[in-house]
Amino acid sequence: MIKSMTGYGRGSIEENGRSFTVEIKSVNNRYLDINIRLPKQINALEDNIRKSISSKINRGKIDVFITQDKFNDEDIVIEVDEQLAKAYYESFILLREKFNLVDDISVSLFSKFPDVIKVEKIEEDVEKVWDTLSIALDNALNMLIDMRTNEGLKLSKDIIERSNYIKECVTKIEKRSHIVVDEYREKVKQRVEEFLKGIEVDEARLLNEVAFFSDKVNITEEIVRLNSHIDQLISTLNSCEPVGRKLDFLMQEMNREANTIGSKTNDLAITNLVVEIKSELEKIREQIQNIE
């Protein structure tokens, strides 16, 4: 089952006094490119996060946003600098008496001086934090993968429909190609005979030359290969492995066969069918750019 590289996932967890929210966005990319934004105090977990993502996703540009809304009580320490507070208090008393100020010395006044009351986040137990964070991360990843899978189903359906239409066009070309070769052989023979009218020529050699040039416009091999590529394309869409690069290669081969068919024939009906095929191949190629 193919997967798209586009998706979004979100997961939240509140446990052991901690609360995390994880958001993951992904878009198409040639390789796996993971960008992580997380709170400074849990930077040590970046490698764990990266490994979890790469174990489930193979391609795409992945943006991860992690926020921590609640902290364990043990993670926060409040310190009061009593010596500094005393110095401030004595200074306030001095100012009050010297300038005859209104007495408004209060706790709220001291709180305005950050050096007096300090709030510090102590280094957290990485393993305990990971036990909580990993749950939110897994939820976000599962949601992302579900979305990528659903989008992959839509892409697969569209590609199969277009592939079947291409196959119909190839069938029409195949039926027309036999007529074109016969017509071409007869036309060349008539022109040569007209050009050499009155001149004695070796009939057997003439027929060989006509057959040689007729073979040059024969597109049987290209038709066989194109049909084979179409079958392989549809079969690959049912694979459970990442197949984006393989599908891209098949597109190049199919486009090459279509171009060869177009260059070998001057038949208007076949030329129009080749244009239809190349148009559908381009649409499929655009879809494949978003497949993992």
C-alpha positions as CSV (number, residue, x, y, z in Angstrom):
1,M,0.0,0.0,0.0
2,I,1.7,3.2,-1.1
3,K,1.8,6.3,1.1
4,S,1.8,10.0,0.3
5,M,4.5,12.2,1.7
6,T,2.0,14.8,2.7
7,G,0.3,14.7,6.1
8,Y,-0.3,16.1,9.6
9,G,-0.4,14.5,13.0
10,R,-1.0,15.7,16.6
11,G,-0.7,14.0,19.9
12,S,-1.0,15.2,23.5
13,I,-0.3,13.6,26.9
14,E,-0.6,14.7,30.5
15,E,1.1,12.3,32.9
16,N,3.2,12.4,36.1
17,G,2.7,16.1,36.4
18,R,4.0,16.9,32.9
19,S,2.1,17.8,29.8
20,F,3.3,17.6,26.2
21,T,1.9,18.4,22.8
22,V,3.5,17.1,19.6
23,E,2.6,18.3,16.1
24,I,4.1,16.8,13.0
25,K,3.8,18.1,9.4
26,S,5.2,16.4,6.4
27,V,5.6,17.3,2.7
28,N,7.3,15.6,-0.3
29,N,11.1,15.6,-0.4
30,R,13.7,13.5,-2.2
31,Y,15.1,12.2,1.1
32,L,14.1,12.0,4.8
33,D,14.7,15.4,6.3
34,I,13.7,15.8,9.9
35,N,13.5,19.2,11.6
36,I,12.7,19.3,15.3
37,R,11.7,22.2,17.6
38,L,11.5,21.4,21.2
39,P,11.9,23.1,24.6
40,K,15.5,23.7,25.6
41,Q,15.2,21.7,28.8
42,I,14.6,18.4,26.9
43,N,17.2,18.9,24.1
44,A,18.8,15.6,25.2
45,L,15.8,13.8,23.8
46,E,16.2,15.0,20.2
47,D,18.0,11.8,19.1
48,N,15.3,9.6,20.6
49,I,12.7,11.6,18.7
50,R,14.6,11.4,15.5
51,K,15.0,7.6,15.8
52,S,11.3,7.1,16.5
53,I,10.3,9.1,13.4
54,S,12.9,7.4,11.0
55,S,11.7,4.0,12.2
56,K,8.3,4.7,10.8
57,I,8.9,7.1,7.9
58,N,11.3,6.7,5.0
59,R,10.9,9.9,2.9
60,G,9.6,13.4,3.2
61,K,10.4,16.7,4.9
62,I,9.3,16.3,8.5
63,D,8.7,19.3,10.8
64,V,8.2,18.4,14.4
65,F,6.9,20.9,17.0
66,I,7.0,20.0,20.7
67,T,5.6,22.1,23.5
68,Q,5.6,21.4,27.2
69,D,2.7,23.0,29.0
70,K,3.0,21.6,32.5
71,F,6.1,20.7,34.6
72,N,6.5,18.3,37.4
73,D,6.7,20.0,40.8
74,E,10.1,18.5,41.3
75,D,11.3,20.2,38.1
76,I,10.9,23.7,39.5
77,V,12.8,25.3,42.3
78,I,12.2,28.8,43.8
79,E,15.0,30.5,45.6
80,V,14.9,33.7,47.7
81,D,18.0,35.7,48.1
82,E,17.5,36.9,51.7
83,Q,20.6,39.0,51.9
84,L,19.7,40.9,48.7
85,A,16.1,41.4,49.9
86,K,17.4,42.8,53.2
87,A,19.7,45.2,51.4
88,Y,16.7,46.3,49.2
89,Y,14.6,46.7,52.4
90,E,17.1,48.9,54.2
91,S,17.5,51.0,51.0
92,F,13.7,51.5,50.9
93,I,13.7,52.6,54.6
94,L,16.5,55.0,53.9
95,L,14.7,56.5,50.9
96,R,11.4,56.8,52.9
97,E,12.9,58.7,55.8
98,K,15.1,60.9,53.7
99,F,12.4,62.0,51.2
100,N,9.4,61.6,53.5
101,L,7.8,59.0,51.2
102,V,4.6,57.0,51.7
103,D,5.3,53.6,53.2
104,D,4.3,51.1,50.5
105,I,6.9,48.4,51.1
106,S,5.3,45.0,50.3
107,V,5.9,41.6,48.9
108,S,4.7,42.6,45.5
109,L,7.4,45.3,45.4
110,F,10.1,42.8,46.1
111,S,8.7,40.5,43.4
112,K,9.5,43.2,40.8
113,F,13.2,42.5,41.4
114,P,14.1,39.2,39.6
115,D,17.3,38.7,41.5
116,V,15.4,38.5,44.8
117,I,13.0,35.7,43.9
118,K,14.5,33.3,41.3
119,V,12.5,30.5,39.6
120,E,14.7,27.8,38.2
121,K,13.9,24.6,36.2
122,I,16.2,21.9,37.3
123,E,17.5,19.3,34.9
124,E,14.8,16.7,34.4
125,D,15.2,12.9,34.5
126,V,15.5,12.2,30.8
127,E,14.1,8.7,31.0
128,K,11.0,9.7,32.9
129,V,10.4,12.6,30.5
130,W,10.8,10.3,27.5
131,D,8.3,7.8,28.9
132,T,5.7,10.5,28.8
133,L,6.8,12.4,25.7
134,S,7.0,9.2,23.6
135,I,3.3,8.5,24.0
136,A,2.4,11.9,22.5
137,L,4.9,11.4,19.8
138,D,3.6,8.0,18.9
139,N,0.0,9.3,18.8
140,A,1.1,12.1,16.4
141,L,3.1,9.7,14.2
142,N,0.2,7.3,14.0
143,M,-2.2,10.1,12.9
144,L,0.4,11.3,10.4
145,I,0.8,7.8,8.9
146,D,-2.9,7.3,8.7
147,M,-3.3,10.5,6.8
148,R,-0.4,9.7,4.5
149,T,-1.9,6.2,3.9
150,N,-5.3,7.6,3.0
151,E,-3.8,10.1,0.6
152,G,-1.8,7.3,-0.9
153,L,-5.0,5.4,-1.6
154,K,-6.3,8.3,-3.6
155,L,-3.1,8.7,-5.5
156,S,-3.0,5.0,-6.3
157,K,-6.6,5.0,-7.6
158,D,-5.9,8.0,-9.8
159,I,-2.7,6.5,-11.2
160,I,-4.3,3.2,-11.9
161,E,-7.2,4.9,-13.8
162,R,-4.7,6.9,-15.9
163,S,-2.5,3.8,-16.5
164,N,-5.5,1.8,-17.8
165,Y,-6.3,4.7,-20.1
166,I,-2.8,4.6,-21.4
167,K,-3.1,0.9,-22.0
168,E,-6.2,1.5,-24.1
169,C,-4.3,4.0,-26.2
170,V,-1.4,1.5,-26.6
171,T,-3.9,-1.1,-27.8
172,K,-5.2,1.3,-30.4
173,I,-1.7,2.0,-31.5
174,E,-0.9,-1.7,-31.8
175,K,-3.9,-2.3,-34.0
176,R,-3.1,0.7,-36.2
177,S,0.6,-0.1,-36.4
178,H,0.1,-3.2,-38.5
179,I,-1.8,-1.3,-41.0
180,V,0.8,1.5,-41.0
181,V,3.6,-0.9,-41.7
182,D,1.8,-2.5,-44.6
183,E,0.8,1.0,-46.0
184,Y,4.4,2.2,-45.6
185,R,5.8,-0.9,-47.4
186,E,3.4,-0.5,-50.3
187,K,4.0,3.3,-50.5
188,V,7.8,2.9,-50.6
189,K,7.6,0.1,-53.2
190,Q,5.4,2.3,-55.5
191,R,7.7,5.3,-55.2
192,V,10.8,3.3,-55.9
193,E,9.1,1.6,-58.9
194,E,8.0,5.0,-60.2
195,F,11.5,6.5,-59.7
196,L,13.1,3.6,-61.4
197,K,10.5,3.3,-64.2
198,G,12.1,2.0,-67.3
199,I,15.2,0.9,-65.5
200,E,15.8,-2.8,-65.0
201,V,16.4,-3.6,-61.3
202,D,16.7,-6.7,-59.2
203,E,13.2,-7.3,-57.9
204,A,14.4,-9.4,-54.9
205,R,16.9,-6.7,-53.8
206,L,14.2,-4.1,-54.2
207,L,11.9,-6.0,-51.9
208,N,14.7,-6.5,-49.4
209,E,15.4,-2.8,-49.2
210,V,11.7,-2.0,-48.9
211,A,11.4,-4.5,-46.0
212,F,14.5,-3.0,-44.4
213,F,13.0,0.5,-44.3
214,S,9.6,-0.9,-43.3
215,D,11.3,-2.5,-40.2
216,K,12.7,0.9,-39.2
217,V,9.1,2.1,-38.6
218,N,8.0,-1.1,-36.9
219,I,7.0,-0.2,-33.3
220,T,6.2,-3.7,-32.0
221,E,9.1,-3.8,-29.5
222,E,8.2,-0.4,-28.1
223,I,4.6,-1.4,-27.6
224,V,5.6,-4.6,-25.8
225,R,7.9,-2.8,-23.5
226,L,5.4,0.0,-22.8
227,N,2.7,-2.5,-21.9
228,S,5.2,-4.3,-19.6
229,H,6.0,-1.0,-17.9
230,I,2.3,-0.3,-17.3
231,D,1.8,-3.7,-15.8
232,Q,4.8,-3.2,-13.6
233,L,3.6,0.2,-12.5
234,I,0.2,-1.1,-11.4
235,S,1.9,-4.0,-9.6
236,T,4.3,-1.7,-7.8
237,L,1.4,0.4,-6.5
238,N,0.4,-2.6,-4.3
239,S,3.8,-2.9,-2.6
240,C,4.1,-2.3,1.1
241,E,7.6,-0.9,0.7
242,P,8.5,2.7,-0.3
243,V,8.3,2.8,-4.1
244,G,8.5,6.5,-5.0
245,R,11.9,6.3,-6.6
246,K,11.0,3.1,-8.5
247,L,7.9,4.6,-9.9
248,D,9.8,7.7,-11.0
249,F,12.2,5.4,-12.9
250,L,9.3,3.6,-14.6
251,M,7.9,7.0,-15.7
252,Q,11.2,7.8,-17.4
253,E,11.2,4.5,-19.2
254,M,7.5,4.8,-20.3
255,N,8.1,8.3,-21.6
256,R,11.2,7.1,-23.6
257,E,9.1,4.3,-25.3
258,A,6.3,6.8,-26.1
259,N,8.8,9.2,-27.6
260,T,10.3,6.4,-29.7
261,I,6.9,5.4,-31.0
262,G,6.2,9.0,-31.9
263,S,9.5,9.4,-33.8
264,K,9.1,6.2,-35.8
265,T,5.7,6.9,-37.3
266,N,4.2,9.7,-39.4
267,D,0.7,8.3,-39.0
268,L,-1.6,11.1,-37.7
269,A,-3.8,8.7,-35.7
270,I,-0.8,7.2,-33.9
271,T,0.8,10.6,-33.3
272,N,-2.4,11.9,-31.6
273,L,-2.5,8.8,-29.4
274,V,1.1,9.3,-28.4
275,V,0.3,12.9,-27.4
276,E,-2.5,11.5,-25.2
277,I,-0.2,9.0,-23.6
278,K,2.5,11.6,-22.9
279,S,-0.1,13.9,-21.4
280,E,-1.3,11.2,-19.0
281,L,2.3,10.2,-18.2
282,E,3.1,13.8,-17.1
283,K,0.0,13.8,-14.8
284,I,1.1,10.5,-13.3
285,R,4.7,11.8,-12.9
286,E,3.4,14.8,-10.9
287,Q,1.4,12.5,-8.6
288,I,4.4,10.2,-8.1
289,Q,6.5,13.1,-6.8
290,N,4.4,13.0,-3.7
291,I,4.7,9.2,-3.1
292,E,7.0,7.9,-0.4
